[in-house]
Structures are given as structure tokens and as C-alpha cells.
């Protein structure tokens, strides 16, 4: 029987065999339940990263486990050359609870955004002819790590070394309607943005901004694409973040919490656009397998029917209120912002020491843009668990 390596050995082996694309803390996580995870030495951590806004129903969710076990006994994969029931049922569920009429399934958020970019360009070309291919994106945005989604991302730091980037993308400041209007020319076919910027530092737009973006798109004949990969699936207290602003897109991308940890992405659109993706125009081998869509259907059904959206809105407001109170105690906190359980705390200094201090006390948190503490815990988090984090965060901020 193969001996399970110690934590030290696992870290050493990872450093030897894996590409060094992540800077990880020196422990190995082996178990999770709800909002908690444990390392090989039995140390417990309260997780406010949630797999980067992925584990909406928590770690080792019984709902996920049941769907996974049941589907794995019947059919795991046959490719998209054939119809499968779980995929169709998940597509129907998403359509019935969104603006959309059609769904394309893939494996990740980056692939969902790739599909959105391709659909926007192909549809516009078929309708209006060549020449209108530019997509206006936002400074500070993040849309993925493939070459196309990297080209659409408004952060230079993640683009370094990958020149030449793809052409056909231009950038304007987020939350700035005049800049968007001025950027529209005869080559533009669409606008792509996150309703709330995640990797950009939990940036929430003004209440009327998205309505203004929609009006510009309607006026200029542009498609509106919402990247809801991080903001969707209940993260903000609504199934989709754009519901807070009373605006619907033409195309939307989803991933992350859609599978609660299993790899799945989705691109949704209206019926009017769907004809541009006919047979052979776009495809995927693994996207929307019976196994993953069965789990995803169970996750979405739970989000809709088990009170998690209301729970997220309630505990999110509690969390934000407690953080606002903490801001009054610590001058290093510049701002507290967010919706639901997507909250950012901007500091006047790098957040790494705060992350490390919380880690030592058994709390996992994340930092965006170096100075913004990002909190995206499982939606099942409780007020008591939030209080525990805040006690540790209070001490950590006092220490820096």
C-alpha cells in the first residue's frame, strides 16, 4: 500500500513537479466541511475564500455528494455528439430563471468568456458584415487567462510577457459613461464588463451606471455582455448581480459557483443571437458532461429553493455592517464595499501582512489589487463564523 506523503513531502514534491504559477502557504489541505477546511496536521481553518467564490454550498456539501454519486453510477461522459438529460435539464433551469433563451456549456469561466466574445463577433459579422469586431472592455477588469480573455482583461500585470495580444479590444474606465460613449466608433460590436469587478478590487458601480451602459448599447446598436463568473449564482444575494441594477444583457458568462467545485462554465444568450452558433461553429469535448451538469443542476436548485439567496443577503449585510464598524477602529481601512457575500476592504497599505496574521489564527482570506481584502466565503456562512473572523481581523489590523 502506497504511503500517504507527509505535508512536508507533499510541498516538496509540488515544488519539484508543478509549474510555479502559484505562491502557496506551506501546508496541505485534506478535508473540508461547510465553511471549514483542515490540513494534514489536523489544523482547522475557517475559509473566507471559498475556492475563490466557487464553493457556494460549502465544502463537502451533501447536495453535491448525492448528485455526484448518483450520476457517477449511470453516465459520466459521452461528449456533445449526443443528447444527455442532465445537460438539458440544467439548461432549462438556467433559462427559466434568467433573461436568456439559449445556453452553451463549457469547462471554465475563461471558456465561457471566449464563447461570448466569439458569439458577439460572429453574430455582428453575419448581421452587419465585416469591420465591426472591436469589444470595449473596462480598466481593472478580469476575464480569464486564455489569450483572448487575457486580451480583454484590463490589467497590465497579468498580460506581461504574452505580447502580441489579440487585437480588437479597447479599454475605458469602469463606472465612467462619458468615456464609454466616446470610445464607440464604427468598429465596435459589443461592450464586455463585470457588473461588480472582482479581481479589480470589489468595485461596485454607481446605481445608474449599468442602465447608462445599456442605453448606449441600444442607441449604438451594440451587444452587451455581462461577465457574471464571480458575481453570479447567488454571490450578491440575487441569482445574478445585474438583477440589482434592473438591467439585462444580450450575453452572459457563468462559472465558479455554478458547479460548486466541479469544472463547468456557461454562456447564455437571447434567441436572436443563437442562430450565429450553428453546427460546427463552436464546440467542446468536455463541456456540460452528464456528471458535472447533474451536480450543477442540484446546486442551482438548492440556491433557488433552499433560502440561500435570502441568507446571503442577510448575512452579507450583517458582515458589511460589522466591517464598517471595524473601519471606525482602524485608520488603515480606507473603504468597505460590496454586495451580499462579495465584500472588499480597501487598506492604505499592502494586505499581505493581514492575510498572514489571519492565516496564523486559522482564517483563510484573500487579497485583490494588493491592498483590498476580498471576502467571498461559502454562502452557507453564519453570523457566528463571521464574528470569529472579525475578532481575528481586528487583532490583525491592530498588529499592522
N, C-alpha and C positions, 0 to 999 in steps of 0.2 A: 504494500500500500504506500502510495506516494505521501511523503510527509508534507504537511502544510507549512510553508515557509514562515519564519518569524517576520514581524513587522520590519525589522532592520534589513532582513534579507530581501523582502519584497521591494522595499525602497531602493536597495542597491541594484536589484535586477531590473527595476523600471528605469533607473538611471543608465543602465547598461544597454537595454534593448529598445526603449521607446525614444522617439524623437523628442527633444527637449522643448516642446512647444508650450508647456505649462510649468509654472513655478508653484509646486505643491508643498504644503506643510508636511513634515516628516512623520506621518502616521498613516495607517491603512484602515479604511472604514470597511466593516464586515457585516453590519447589521443595521436595519432601520425599522422604526415603527412610529407611525404618526408623524410628529414633528421632531423626533429624536433619532440620532444615529449613534453607533458605538464603534470604537476602534478595536484592534486585535487584543489590546491590553485591558479591554473592558471599560475604558473611559467613555462616559456618556457626553454627548454634545446636543444642545438644543439648536436646531437647524433653521436659520432665518434666510437661507439661500434657496432652499427647496429645489436643488438641481438647476439653479438659475431659472426660477419661475416655472418649473416643469411639474413638480410633484404636488399638484393641486389638492388631491385627496390624501396626501401624506405618503410616507414610506410604508411599504408592505400593506397597502390598502386591501382589505378583504374583498372589496368590489373588483379590484384589478386581478387579484389572485384567482377568484372564482371564474371570471371571464377567460382568463389565460388558461387555466386548467381545462375548462370545458371545451374551448375551441381547439386546444392542442391535441385533444383526443380524436378530433374529427378531420380537420383540414387546416394545414399550415400555409401552404403556398402552391399556387398553380400558374402564376403570372397573370397579367392582364389580357391575355389572349382569350380568357374565359370569364363568364359571369360568376360572381360569388355572392352569396346572400348577405354576409356581414357588411361588405363594402356598400352595397346598395342601401341597406338599412341605415348605415351611418350617414351616407349622402342625403337621404331623405330627411333624417333628423336635423342635419345642419341647414338644409334648405328651408324646412318648416319653421326654423327659429332664427332666420336671418333675412336679409334683403335679397339673397341670391336665388338663382334658379338651377345652377349647374355647379358641380364640384369636380375638380381634378385632384387625385390623391398622389402624394409623393412621399419622400422619406425624411425631409427636414425642412426647416424654415428657409434656408438658402435656396433649396429647390423650389419651394412654393413661390418665393420671390422671382426666381428665374422664370417660372411658368407665367407669372404675372407680367413680367417685362416682355416676354415673347408674345403673349396674347395681345397686349396693348399695341405692340408694333405690327403684328400680323393683321390684326383687325383693322387698324388705321390704314395700312397699305392696301388691303383689299377694298376698303371703302373709299379712300381718297387718293390712292396711288402713291408712288414713291416720293420721298423727300421729307415726309413728316415722321420722324423717328426719334427725336430728342425727348428725353424724360427729365422733367425738372424735379430735383431732389433737394433735401434740406441739409444745411450745415449742421453737424453734430449727430446726424442720423447713423444708424447701423442696420444693414440689410443682409449681411451674410459674408461668407469667406470664399465663395467661388469667384471667378474672375469678373463675371458680370455684376454680381451683387456687391463685390468689393468696389467696382467702378461706380456703383450707385450709392455707395456709402460716403457720408460727408465728414470723414475723419482721416486726415492725412496719416496719422500714426499707424494705422493698420494697412495702409497702401504702400508703405516704403519697401522698395526692392522689387515691386511687381510691375514696373513700367515695361512696355506701354500699356496703360489701362485701356479699356474699351471706350470708343468714342460714343457720343450720343447721350451724354448726361451733363447737366449743368446744375449748379447749386446756388441756393438763396438762403438767407437767414430764416430759421424756423420762427413762426409767430410774427411774421412781417409781411402783411398783404401787399403793400406797395412794391416791395422787391419782387414778389412773385409775379405781379401783374407786369412789371417792367421786363421780366425775363422771358415772357411769352413772345415767340416770333413764329415765322411760317414753318419752322422745322419741328415745333413742339407737338407731341401727340398725347402726352399724359403728365400727371403730377403724382409723385410717389412720396408718401410720408407715413410716419407713425403717429397715431392720434396723441400719444404721450411718448416722448422719447425716453427709451430705457437706458441703453449703453451711453447715451448722451448726457446722462445725469438726472434722470427722472424729471424731465422738463414738461410741465403741463401748460398747454396753450391758453390764451385768453378765451373766455366763453364764446365769443363770436368769431374766433379765427377760422375754425373749420367750416362754418357756414360761409364765410367770405371766400375760402378756397373753393368750395362747391360752386358758388356764384360765378367765380372767374372761369372755372372749368365749363360751366354751362354756357356762359357768354362766348367763350373762345372755341367751343367745340372740342374740349379736351377730355380724356378719360381720367377719372380719379381713382387712385389705387391706395388703399389703406393696408399698411403692414401691421397686422394685429398679432404677430407671432408671440410677443411678450405680453401685450395688453389684453389679448383675447382670452376666452374660456374662463370668465368669471373673475379675473385678476383684479378688476377695478370695482367689483360689486355689481356689475352688469355682465351679461354674457360676452358682449363686445364693448370696448371702450367708446366707440363712436356713438353708442346709444346715449351717452351722457350729453352729447352735443347736438342731437337732433339732426344728424347728417348721415346719409348713406353713400357708400362709394359705388363704383361700377365693378371694381375688382377688389378682392380682399385675400390676404395670405394669413394662414394659421399654422401653428406647430406647437412646440413646447408642451403646454398642459393638455393639449388635445389627446395625447397618449399616456399622460401621467408617468412618463419614463420610457415608454416604448417609442421607437423612432417612427414618426409619422408627420407629414405636412399636408396642407390642403390649400388649393387655390380655388376661390369661389368667384362666380361672376353672374351677371344677368343673362337672360336668354338671348338678348340682342347680340351679345358678343360671342356666344358659344359656337356659332357656326364657323368662326375663323379657325377653330381647332377641330378639323375633320380627321378621319382616319389617316395615320401616318404623320400628322403634323407635329405631334409631341407625344412622348411615351416614357414609360419607366418599367423596369422589370419588377422591382420590389414594392413599388408604391401601392399602398392600400391592400396589403395581403389580408386574407381572412383572419389570421391570428391578431394582427395589430388593429384592424377595424372592429373586430369583436370587442376587444378591450376598450378601444376609443368610444364605441357606442355606449358601453357600460359607464364610462367616465362622464360623458356628456349627459347621459340620462340622470346620473346622480347629481350633477351640477344643477340641472333643471328642476329636479323633483324632490331633492332631499334638503332643501333650505340653505344650500351653501352660498348662494349669491347674497341672500339676506344676511347670513352670518358674516360673510366677508365685508359687506358694507358696514355692519355694526362694529365688529372688532377692529376694522380698519380705521373707523372714526375714533374709536377709543385709543388705538395705538397712536394716531396722529396727534390727538389731544394731549396725550402723555408726553410725546416728544416736544410739543410746543411748550409745555411746562418745563421740560428739561432745558429748552433753549434759554429760558429766563435765568437758569442757574449757571449756564456755561457760555461765556462770551465768545468762545471759539466756534459756536454754531451760528452760521450766517442765515440759514433758511431751512424750513421744513416744508416739504411739498409732496404731492401725490394724491392718488385716489384709491380707495379700497385698501388692498394689501400690496400696493405698489408704491412704496414711500422712499423718498430720498432726504437725507440730512446733509446739507452742504456745510463743510467746515472751512475755516480760513487758513487751513494748513493741510498737508497730506494726511490721509486717513489710515495709512498702513500701521502706525503705532496703536491706533484704537482697535483695528482688526486683531492685532497680535495680543493685546491685553484681553480682549473678549475671548479669543481662542484659548488662552491660558485658563480662563474661568469656565470653559466648556460651552462657548457660544460661537456658532458659525455665522458670520456676516460677510458682506461683500462690499467692494468699493468700485464706483464708476467715476471716470474722469479724475482719478487720483484723490479728489477731495470730497466726493459725495458718497456717504454711506448709503448703500442700497439694501432695502429690506423687502424681500419677496418670499416670505415663508409659505408653507402649505396653507391652503385656505381653511384648513381644519384647526389652525392655531387658536388657542384660548386666551382670554384676558389674563389668566394666571401665568401662562407661559410668557406673555408679553411683559408682564410685571417683572418676571425673573430676568428677562433680558435687560429691561430698563435699569434694574439695580446694578447689573454688571456694566452697562454702558455709562451710567452715571459715574461709577468709580473709574472707568477707563478714561473718560473725558477729563475728570479731575486730575488724573495722572499725567496728562499731556498739556 
